[in-house]
Amino acid sequence: MRLRSPRARRTCCCTPLEDRKRVLARLIRKPRPGLVFNATFEEPGDVVFKHACALGCEGIVSKRRGSRYRSWHSRDWIKTKNPAAPAVKREAEEDRGGRRWR
């Protein structure tokens, strides 16, 4: 989702995660094809990851409470991949074979 005005972008970047999620939930309260507002889990990350793997999910994204938005890598935003997921296996095979796109 892109914010059109510079003011909206600045506000988004300076606002804690919980506030950004509340705004986003209001913006997409009506169901739309291909757009899902993901649930927030308060359980420890290892517990959520274990359940995600059992469901066959590709992985999870963990975000630190109160974190600000960053357009670059940050320790406040961590992606953990399920090595048994088909998409992750395929990505690993492509990396080993040197066929990965960049």
C-alpha angles and dihedrals in degrees: 000000000000126000111219104204124066089227092055090049092050091047091050093049093050097044124095118252095252092055092047090052091052091052092047092049090055092047094053102032090126112074114249129184112267095007121104130172104218122224121249117234121205094192120107113282095244091057093048091046092051091053092045090053091048088054091051095247120160091238144285137274116220121201125189114242113253093017121148122232115267125184091209134058115296138174086235090069120051128176115203116192127211104232091205095057114108094232092051092047090050091049091051091050091050090050091052093046094050091236096115117129118231 
